Amino acid sequence: MKNKENIERVKCLIIGSGPAGYTAGIYASRANLNPVVYEGLQPGGQLTTTTEIDNFPGYPEGVTGNVMMGELKKQAERFGCDCRWGIVTEVNLNERPFKLKVDGNKDIEADSVIIATGATAKYLGLESEEKYRGSGVSACATCDGFFYRGKDVAVVGGGDTACEEASYLAGLCNKVYLIVRKDFLRASKAMQERVFKTANIEILFEHTTKELTGENGVEGCTLIKNAGTSSPEEVKIAIDGFFLAIGHHPNSDVFSDYVDTDEQGYILTQAGTPMTNIKGVFACGDVQDPNYRQAITSAASGCQAAIEAERYLAEMN
């Protein structure tokens, strides 16, 4: 049996530290819930890989992802939120208090849990892709498209997300290449029609990305046309931005035995709320949002999660 003296008891445990997690920390702290935030593998979340953020209210001159996340963390800590580095590696959400393990060795019991672990964008796995991440490589057109106004960009993918990103960028950019591995689009007919009718979108069917090039960020892309056939052809295009739209993976695996998820792994919440199928367990941010994936919507859902956690704990007392 575990020694109870070595198990920490937490009233409100927040797992994840992007806009959702830190905002939940702000609200939970102000409600005297004494929250503990475990920041995960990437403190600050995906936004720390973004250079300039121009669409978050309150920053008229824009702000870098690292600075904004640092300020959100400071604000949470100002009200007493305990932010710690650590990864939740095991959970048991069938028992109350909830049982969790951090970094494989620290045991915690929590009266309420807020899951804010986010989602990880899928990348192609190229070395050059990693090299230019934040310097021309992005996984969010809505977040970063503004910086490529009047320029040429490429979007990788053939589904609804890729077509939507390409259409959005077409309204800002001079030209958009849509790089599609197959000889068809997987997107809905309506979305396909929109892309086909947009004059400055050029679809490159049966093309795969070999590498990105450039001295000061992305300046070009080398593609392979008809890869895997007897007549592959190397194609080079000049671009300033390279957008990944091949999907996201919600970071919900450790919770999936307990909370309901959809086929992709996004945590299901009751409509308009952060409530999961387990009372006292709430989800906010990108881990439960396959549609918007914006810092502002994540922050708003973090607020909701903390308010619902406060209500739940009040009812339990």
TASULLIN-V976363 format. One record per backbone hydrogen bond with DSSP energy under -0.5 kcal/mol. CO is the residue of the C=O (numbers start at 1). NH is the residue of the N-H. Records with the same first field share a line. If there is no record, write none. Layout:
BEGIN
CO: NH ; NH
END
This chain:
BEGIN
2: 4
3: 6
4: 7
6: 8
8: 10 ; 109
10: 111
11: 112
12: 14 ; 36
13: 15 ; 114
14: 16 ; 38
15: 116
18: 22
19: 23
20: 24
21: 25
22: 26
23: 27
24: 28
25: 29
26: 30
27: 31
28: 33
29: 32
35: 82
36: 14 ; 38
37: 39 ; 84
38: 16
39: 17
42: 45
44: 47
45: 48
46: 49
47: 50
50: 65
51: 65
52: 54
53: 63
55: 57
56: 59
59: 62
63: 53
64: 68
65: 69
66: 70
67: 71
68: 72
69: 73
70: 74
71: 75
72: 76
73: 77
74: 78
75: 79
76: 79 ; 81
77: 80
81: 83
82: 37 ; 84
84: 39
86: 40
87: 89 ; 103
90: 101
92: 99
98: 110
99: 92
100: 108
101: 89 ; 90
102: 105 ; 106
105: 107
106: 102
107: 8
108: 100
109: 10
110: 98
112: 13
113: 115 ; 282
114: 15 ; 116
115: 284
116: 18
118: 251
119: 121
120: 249
126: 130
127: 131
128: 132
130: 133
132: 135 ; 137
135: 218
136: 242
137: 134
138: 244
140: 144
141: 145
144: 147
145: 148
146: 149
148: 151
151: 174 ; 175
152: 240 ; 241
153: 177
154: 243
155: 157 ; 179
156: 245
158: 186 ; 187
159: 163
160: 164
161: 165
162: 166
163: 167
164: 168
165: 169
166: 170
167: 171
168: 171
169: 172 ; 173
172: 150
175: 153
176: 202
177: 155 ; 179
178: 180 ; 204
179: 157
180: 206 ; 207
182: 206
188: 192
189: 193
190: 194
191: 195
192: 196
193: 197
195: 198
197: 199
198: 201
200: 176 ; 202
201: 203
202: 178 ; 204
203: 205
204: 180 ; 207
206: 226
208: 224
211: 222
213: 219 ; 220
219: 239
220: 213
221: 223 ; 237
222: 210 ; 211
223: 225 ; 235
224: 208 ; 227
225: 233
226: 229
229: 232
233: 225
235: 223
237: 221 ; 239
241: 154
242: 138
243: 156
247: 122
248: 250
249: 120
250: 252
252: 255 ; 256
253: 256
255: 258 ; 259
260: 268
262: 265
266: 262
270: 273
274: 283
275: 270
277: 279
278: 281
280: 113
281: 276
282: 115
284: 287
285: 288
286: 289
287: 267
294: 298
295: 299
296: 300
297: 301
298: 302
299: 303
300: 304
301: 305
302: 306
303: 307
304: 308
305: 309
306: 310
307: 311
308: 312
309: 313
310: 314
311: 315
312: 316
313: 317
END
